[in-house]
Amino acid sequence: VCFSPDGTRIASASHDKMVKVWNAATGQETLTLKVPTGLVSCVSFSPDGTRIASGHDRTVKVWDSTTGQEMVALKEHTHPVSSVSFSPDGTRIVYASRRTGNFDVAVADVVTLESRLLTSGGGSNETPSFSPDGRRILYTLKRTSRSGTTTQIYVMDATGGNRKQLTTEGNNSAPVWSGFKE
C-alpha cells in the first residue's frame, strides 16, 4: 500500500491479481489494474505520480496511473517479486526478486528495461529503496541459522558497490530513508 506523492491517491497490491487505486479523501476506487497471473505483492508510485510500478508473479510492470495502460514489463524473473521502488528522478526501479533460493536486489532502467543484479546470495536481500538523492540503496539482509533468523540493514551505492552493514543485532525490517546525510 502506498500514497501518491501528492497524497491524493492510494494504491494497493493484492492477492486477487489486482492493483487498485483509490481517492484518498473519499475512499472511492478510481482504477483497477488486472494482472493475468499470480498475486500482486507490491506497488509504488513514481515521484511525479504519473506511473505505478507493481511486482508480482515473475514480473515488474509499470502502468500509467491515470489510464491504467501497461507501459512496460520486465519479465526476466523465475520467481515472485517482493518489493519495488522508483528512484527519485523516476528513471530506475529497484526491486527484490527471488532468483535462486533467496531474494536478491536488482535495479532496472524504466525506459530500456535493462536490469542489473546488485546482490547475490548471503541470505535473503529484500525491501530495497533509493536514497532521496538516488545515489544509494537501503535494503535488508535476512539470514537463518541454527540459532534463529536475523535481519540486518545494509546500504550500498546505487551501482551495487561500497556495501556497508548499518545494524549488527536483532531483527530489523522495512528501513525508510528520512533526511539521512553523511
Backbone bond lengths (Angstrom), bond angles and torsions (degrees), N, CA, C in turn:
res aa  C-N    CA-C-N  psi(-1)  N-CA   C-N-CA  omega(-1)  CA-C   N-CA-C  phi
1 V - - - 1.455 - - 1.515 107.92 -
2 C 1.348 117.21 138.36 1.460 119.73 176.72 1.526 110.61 -154.38
3 F 1.334 115.18 154.83 1.457 122.57 173.27 1.519 109.42 -86.90
4 S 1.320 116.60 151.19 1.459 120.68 168.63 1.527 107.20 -69.57
5 P 1.333 118.92 157.62 1.467 120.41 -178.08 1.531 114.21 -56.09
6 D 1.327 117.78 -31.67 1.467 119.79 179.76 1.527 112.86 -88.70
7 G 1.348 116.88 -1.64 1.457 121.57 176.58 1.514 116.01 77.40
8 T 1.338 117.97 7.09 1.467 120.13 -176.80 1.527 113.69 -90.17
9 R 1.339 117.47 -16.55 1.465 121.06 -178.10 1.522 110.62 -131.86
10 I 1.321 114.96 156.73 1.461 122.84 176.01 1.521 107.16 -126.91
11 A 1.333 116.95 134.86 1.469 121.57 175.71 1.523 108.31 -115.66
12 S 1.326 115.53 145.87 1.465 119.56 177.84 1.515 110.73 -136.97
13 A 1.317 114.63 151.93 1.457 122.92 174.02 1.516 106.97 -105.70
14 S 1.340 116.35 147.52 1.458 117.69 -179.73 1.517 111.84 -145.88
15 H 1.309 114.69 161.53 1.455 120.95 -179.53 1.527 112.50 -78.91
16 D 1.330 117.86 -2.08 1.465 120.29 178.07 1.530 111.53 -94.32
17 K 1.352 116.61 25.44 1.465 124.12 175.11 1.524 112.95 67.30
18 M 1.337 117.59 34.22 1.459 120.61 -178.25 1.522 112.93 -137.99
19 V 1.344 113.73 147.94 1.461 122.53 165.51 1.519 103.93 -109.39
20 K 1.327 116.86 129.80 1.459 120.11 179.72 1.520 109.45 -120.48
21 V 1.335 115.24 146.57 1.460 121.94 178.39 1.525 107.44 -123.65
22 W 1.350 115.35 133.59 1.459 121.36 -179.68 1.523 110.19 -123.28
23 N 1.318 114.66 154.43 1.461 121.44 168.52 1.521 105.76 -73.45
24 A 1.338 117.48 122.71 1.471 120.89 -175.14 1.522 112.79 -68.11
25 A 1.322 118.09 -27.34 1.472 120.79 -178.52 1.521 112.33 -81.09
26 T 1.346 116.78 -39.41 1.466 120.13 -174.46 1.521 113.75 -101.60
27 G 1.336 116.75 -20.84 1.463 120.09 -175.53 1.514 113.10 80.37
28 Q 1.324 117.95 3.21 1.472 122.03 -179.29 1.527 109.85 -75.45
29 E 1.330 115.90 132.24 1.458 120.98 176.21 1.524 108.36 -69.98
30 T 1.336 116.52 129.71 1.467 120.74 -177.58 1.517 113.38 -112.99
31 L 1.332 117.66 -17.53 1.465 120.22 -176.41 1.518 109.79 -158.32
32 T 1.333 116.89 138.76 1.454 122.74 173.93 1.514 108.29 -127.02
33 L 1.318 116.64 124.98 1.458 122.68 178.84 1.523 107.36 -109.78
34 K 1.317 117.02 118.56 1.464 120.96 -177.10 1.522 110.59 -97.60
35 V 1.315 115.11 131.45 1.456 122.82 177.89 1.523 107.02 -103.50
36 P 1.339 118.74 130.73 1.467 120.14 -173.41 1.524 115.62 -63.44
37 T 1.345 117.76 -35.83 1.465 119.13 -178.35 1.515 111.09 -137.94
38 G 1.293 116.12 150.02 1.459 122.38 172.18 1.513 114.85 76.22
39 L 1.305 114.43 162.14 1.453 121.05 179.72 1.533 109.83 -77.26
40 V 1.326 115.72 152.94 1.466 121.60 174.70 1.523 106.20 -96.82
41 S 1.328 117.06 121.12 1.466 120.39 -172.66 1.522 114.93 -102.93
42 C 1.351 117.83 -17.19 1.465 118.76 -175.32 1.529 111.29 -160.80
43 V 1.335 115.54 153.28 1.464 122.20 177.81 1.519 109.81 -142.63
44 S 1.330 115.33 156.72 1.460 121.18 176.97 1.528 108.82 -157.36
45 F 1.328 117.06 134.07 1.465 121.17 173.16 1.519 109.44 -80.58
46 S 1.330 116.96 147.77 1.465 121.30 171.25 1.528 107.97 -70.04
47 P 1.328 118.63 159.18 1.466 120.94 -177.93 1.525 114.41 -58.14
48 D 1.341 117.24 -29.99 1.471 119.20 178.46 1.527 112.42 -90.97
49 G 1.344 117.24 -1.74 1.462 122.02 176.83 1.516 115.47 77.50
50 T 1.329 118.63 3.78 1.469 120.73 -176.68 1.518 113.62 -86.58
51 R 1.343 117.26 -14.21 1.463 121.03 -177.98 1.524 110.81 -133.30
52 I 1.318 114.57 156.56 1.465 121.98 174.36 1.523 106.74 -126.82
53 A 1.321 116.90 130.40 1.463 121.32 172.37 1.519 107.07 -99.12
54 S 1.316 115.98 140.16 1.464 120.41 176.39 1.520 109.20 -132.38
55 G 1.308 114.97 146.23 1.456 121.02 176.67 1.508 108.33 -118.17
56 H 1.323 114.59 134.75 1.456 118.77 179.37 1.506 110.22 -153.78
57 D 1.268 115.48 -159.18 1.451 122.67 -173.67 1.527 111.28 -54.49
58 R 1.325 116.84 92.85 1.463 124.69 174.30 1.526 115.72 72.00
59 T 1.334 119.09 13.18 1.462 121.02 -175.22 1.526 112.36 -144.42
60 V 1.339 115.64 143.12 1.455 122.41 165.57 1.518 105.29 -109.40
61 K 1.331 117.39 126.09 1.466 121.55 179.03 1.516 109.73 -119.52
62 V 1.335 115.43 149.80 1.454 121.84 173.67 1.525 106.82 -120.39
63 W 1.332 115.50 128.13 1.455 123.28 -175.10 1.535 110.13 -118.61
64 D 1.321 116.92 152.45 1.459 121.71 168.57 1.524 105.83 -73.58
65 S 1.322 117.90 124.95 1.469 120.56 -172.85 1.525 113.70 -77.19
66 T 1.323 117.86 -8.24 1.467 120.98 177.70 1.519 111.60 -100.33
67 T 1.346 116.23 -46.85 1.470 120.23 -175.57 1.524 113.34 -92.39
68 G 1.341 116.96 -22.80 1.459 120.64 -176.22 1.515 113.00 83.89
69 Q 1.317 118.28 3.86 1.465 122.75 179.62 1.528 110.20 -67.51
70 E 1.343 116.77 130.64 1.457 120.12 174.67 1.520 108.44 -70.38
71 M 1.339 116.93 126.59 1.457 121.56 -177.44 1.529 111.70 -96.20
72 V 1.325 117.54 -47.22 1.456 122.64 178.50 1.520 109.89 -149.27
73 A 1.318 115.55 157.95 1.464 121.32 176.85 1.520 109.05 -140.77
74 L 1.310 115.97 130.89 1.452 123.09 176.97 1.518 106.12 -106.86
75 K 1.337 117.26 107.58 1.466 121.86 -170.20 1.517 113.99 -113.31
76 E 1.306 118.77 31.91 1.460 120.67 -174.88 1.522 114.90 -86.55
77 H 1.285 118.28 1.26 1.458 121.27 -170.82 1.521 112.34 -88.25
78 T 1.311 114.97 146.79 1.459 119.79 176.63 1.518 111.99 -97.60
79 H 1.329 116.46 -12.11 1.460 122.22 -179.15 1.523 109.79 -140.06
80 P 1.318 118.35 173.58 1.466 121.98 -175.87 1.527 114.92 -59.93
81 V 1.318 114.81 154.27 1.457 124.01 173.95 1.524 106.54 -97.34
82 S 1.345 117.68 130.68 1.462 119.89 -174.30 1.522 114.13 -103.93
83 S 1.334 118.90 -18.46 1.461 119.90 179.04 1.530 110.35 -159.15
84 V 1.338 116.24 148.36 1.465 122.87 177.87 1.521 108.88 -138.56
85 S 1.338 116.15 146.84 1.455 120.47 177.93 1.529 109.33 -156.53
86 F 1.334 116.81 132.35 1.462 121.45 177.64 1.519 110.93 -77.15
87 S 1.330 115.46 152.15 1.464 120.98 169.60 1.529 107.75 -73.18
88 P 1.338 118.01 159.24 1.466 120.30 -178.36 1.530 114.21 -58.20
89 D 1.344 117.67 -29.19 1.469 119.65 178.44 1.532 112.49 -90.12
90 G 1.339 117.31 -1.82 1.462 122.00 176.27 1.514 115.59 76.46
91 T 1.328 118.86 8.49 1.461 121.33 -176.84 1.518 114.13 -92.98
92 R 1.344 117.45 -15.48 1.459 121.74 -177.91 1.523 110.34 -133.21
93 I 1.320 114.23 156.28 1.466 121.31 173.66 1.517 107.13 -125.93
94 V 1.327 116.37 129.66 1.458 120.91 172.10 1.522 106.31 -101.59
95 Y 1.326 116.03 139.28 1.464 119.58 -175.71 1.521 109.86 -150.09
96 A 1.320 114.95 161.79 1.460 121.72 174.18 1.515 107.98 -116.01
97 S 1.323 115.32 131.00 1.466 119.38 176.39 1.518 108.76 -141.77
98 R 1.303 114.43 152.77 1.465 119.99 -179.50 1.525 107.73 -85.74
99 R 1.316 116.35 112.55 1.461 121.24 -179.38 1.519 110.80 -104.27
100 T 1.300 117.09 -33.63 1.467 121.86 176.10 1.517 105.83 -123.16
101 G 1.305 118.99 -126.68 1.454 121.08 178.33 1.514 113.29 -80.80
102 N 1.335 117.15 -24.30 1.454 121.90 -176.80 1.520 110.71 -121.19
103 F 1.332 115.53 169.78 1.451 120.43 175.78 1.526 109.93 -80.06
104 D 1.331 116.40 146.41 1.458 122.66 174.40 1.516 108.98 -130.95
105 V 1.325 116.05 157.45 1.458 122.88 -178.64 1.519 109.23 -96.62
106 A 1.335 115.74 135.71 1.467 122.08 176.82 1.518 108.34 -138.29
107 V 1.317 115.77 161.33 1.461 121.41 176.65 1.522 107.63 -127.51
108 A 1.335 116.33 141.40 1.470 121.09 -179.41 1.518 110.13 -129.86
109 D 1.316 115.55 143.99 1.461 122.25 173.15 1.529 106.81 -77.90
110 V 1.324 118.02 130.27 1.458 122.08 -174.82 1.534 111.89 -68.77
111 V 1.326 117.94 -29.84 1.467 121.16 -178.12 1.526 111.91 -85.98
112 T 1.330 117.15 -52.61 1.473 120.47 -174.98 1.523 112.93 -85.10
113 L 1.315 117.61 -16.87 1.466 124.64 -176.09 1.522 113.11 65.29
114 E 1.317 117.57 12.75 1.453 119.85 174.51 1.520 108.18 -69.62
115 S 1.338 115.74 131.68 1.458 118.75 179.85 1.513 110.05 -122.44
116 R 1.320 113.76 156.45 1.452 120.74 -179.00 1.522 108.68 -137.32
117 L 1.312 116.11 126.79 1.461 121.98 177.11 1.527 108.64 -73.84
118 L 1.335 116.88 127.83 1.462 121.39 -177.83 1.523 113.51 -103.51
119 T 1.328 117.31 -26.86 1.460 121.33 176.29 1.515 108.23 -127.95
120 S 1.316 116.08 156.20 1.457 119.74 178.27 1.513 108.88 -152.52
121 G 1.317 115.75 108.47 1.459 120.83 175.95 1.519 114.47 75.08
122 G 1.311 114.77 -164.51 1.461 122.09 -178.22 1.510 113.17 81.16
123 G 1.316 116.41 -2.65 1.457 122.39 -175.85 1.516 108.53 138.66
124 S 1.315 116.48 -161.51 1.458 121.21 -178.88 1.528 109.23 -102.02
125 N 1.337 116.93 110.51 1.461 123.67 -178.66 1.528 108.45 -91.51
126 E 1.330 116.95 117.85 1.465 119.78 -171.44 1.523 112.41 -140.23
127 T 1.325 115.80 178.20 1.472 127.95 175.23 1.529 114.55 48.25
128 P 1.340 118.77 48.56 1.467 119.02 -178.98 1.532 112.51 -74.43
129 S 1.334 114.99 149.28 1.460 120.79 172.98 1.522 109.17 -152.38
130 F 1.331 115.34 148.81 1.459 121.24 179.03 1.523 110.64 -78.24
131 S 1.330 115.58 151.31 1.465 121.38 170.74 1.527 107.91 -71.28
132 P 1.332 118.09 161.65 1.470 120.28 -179.50 1.532 114.26 -57.09
133 D 1.341 117.47 -26.89 1.469 119.33 178.41 1.533 112.48 -93.44
134 G 1.342 118.59 -2.28 1.460 123.19 177.13 1.516 114.86 77.24
135 R 1.327 118.21 4.20 1.463 120.83 -176.66 1.526 114.11 -89.50
136 R 1.341 117.32 -17.90 1.460 120.66 -177.69 1.525 111.16 -131.78
137 I 1.318 114.67 162.47 1.464 121.56 177.91 1.520 108.31 -129.82
138 L 1.308 115.16 132.04 1.455 123.85 176.85 1.527 106.59 -101.55
139 Y 1.339 117.71 140.47 1.465 120.45 177.99 1.525 109.47 -157.28
140 T 1.322 115.57 167.77 1.464 120.35 176.56 1.524 109.76 -109.30
141 L 1.309 115.20 151.14 1.460 122.24 176.28 1.522 107.65 -125.25
142 K 1.327 115.85 114.89 1.463 121.76 -179.43 1.521 108.89 -101.76
143 R 1.335 115.06 127.20 1.468 120.75 177.95 1.517 109.27 -124.46
144 T 1.323 114.94 140.54 1.463 120.73 178.30 1.519 109.03 -117.97
145 S 1.330 115.45 133.16 1.462 121.06 177.16 1.525 108.36 -137.28
146 R 1.308 116.36 -176.05 1.475 120.48 178.47 1.520 111.98 -60.66
147 S 1.335 116.33 -30.16 1.464 119.70 -177.67 1.534 112.68 -86.68
148 G 1.335 118.12 -1.92 1.459 120.48 177.14 1.515 112.91 129.75
149 T 1.320 115.15 -168.38 1.455 121.87 -178.21 1.521 109.57 -112.25
150 T 1.316 116.05 134.46 1.458 121.05 174.16 1.524 108.83 -124.95
151 T 1.318 115.90 148.02 1.456 121.86 177.40 1.516 107.57 -127.01
152 Q 1.313 115.95 121.66 1.457 121.73 -178.52 1.522 110.28 -116.19
153 I 1.321 116.66 157.18 1.459 122.71 -179.83 1.520 109.20 -101.34
154 Y 1.329 114.90 133.89 1.460 122.58 178.77 1.523 109.60 -125.36
155 V 1.341 115.63 157.21 1.456 122.18 172.38 1.529 106.81 -132.24
156 M 1.337 116.47 145.08 1.467 121.31 177.70 1.526 108.71 -147.39
157 D 1.316 115.65 164.32 1.459 120.43 172.89 1.526 108.20 -62.78
158 A 1.309 117.69 155.73 1.472 121.73 179.85 1.517 111.94 -65.64
159 T 1.328 117.40 -10.12 1.465 121.90 175.74 1.526 111.63 -93.45
160 G 1.334 117.15 -5.02 1.462 121.78 179.27 1.518 114.14 99.84
161 G 1.324 118.02 -5.24 1.462 121.33 -178.64 1.516 112.72 -91.84
162 N 1.329 115.19 176.39 1.460 122.80 174.68 1.535 112.76 53.99
163 R 1.318 116.20 49.04 1.462 122.61 -177.77 1.524 111.16 -74.58
164 K 1.349 116.34 132.82 1.463 121.75 179.25 1.525 109.96 -132.95
165 Q 1.319 115.90 135.75 1.457 121.33 174.48 1.521 107.77 -85.79
166 L 1.345 117.32 126.03 1.460 121.43 -178.04 1.519 113.50 -94.51
167 T 1.324 117.06 -30.33 1.468 120.64 -179.53 1.523 109.00 -118.87
168 T 1.327 116.71 154.33 1.465 119.99 -178.10 1.515 113.52 -127.13
169 E 1.322 117.35 -13.24 1.462 119.47 -177.07 1.518 111.03 -133.53
170 G 1.336 115.55 157.48 1.453 121.59 173.22 1.514 114.16 74.66
171 N 1.308 114.05 -167.16 1.455 122.02 179.55 1.517 108.56 -115.78
172 N 1.292 115.86 118.17 1.454 123.22 -178.12 1.521 107.78 -119.65
173 S 1.310 117.58 133.58 1.460 118.71 -179.31 1.516 110.55 -141.59
174 A 1.323 115.31 158.62 1.463 124.27 175.24 1.528 113.85 50.60
175 P 1.341 117.70 59.46 1.464 119.42 177.63 1.523 111.56 -67.23
176 V 1.322 116.66 149.92 1.465 122.52 -179.20 1.523 108.53 -132.69
177 W 1.331 116.94 135.46 1.465 121.06 175.65 1.513 109.20 -73.49
178 S 1.326 115.95 139.72 1.466 120.63 177.27 1.515 110.03 -155.25
179 G 1.306 117.28 91.07 1.446 121.90 175.91 1.512 114.71 60.49
180 F 1.324 118.09 24.93 1.458 122.83 -178.60 1.524 109.72 -72.42
181 K 1.316 117.16 126.67 1.468 121.39 176.39 1.523 108.73 -136.25
182 E 1.341 114.69 144.26 1.465 119.17 177.69 1.510 108.95 -93.44
